[in-house]
Amino acid sequence: MAIPVASPNALLVDTGYDGDHFRDTLLIRDTLPIIPPRPNCKASENSDYRHYRVERMFASSSSSGV
């Protein structure tokens, strides 16, 4: 029996994945890319980075040993 696998609604990744081809592929698959822009990026994407900020908060608290 096959187990159904749900596709994600959003994908949170680091700035290394900030590329037009990667973003377009995710949008075609109905997945919202949450990628912070690179510092040298001239065109800014209109995305909601609240997810990214929360994820970074948990990453920094877990790496400090708290």
Beta strands, then each sheet from edge to edge (+ up, - down):
strand 1: 10-12
strand 2: 32-34
sheet 1: 1+ 2+
end
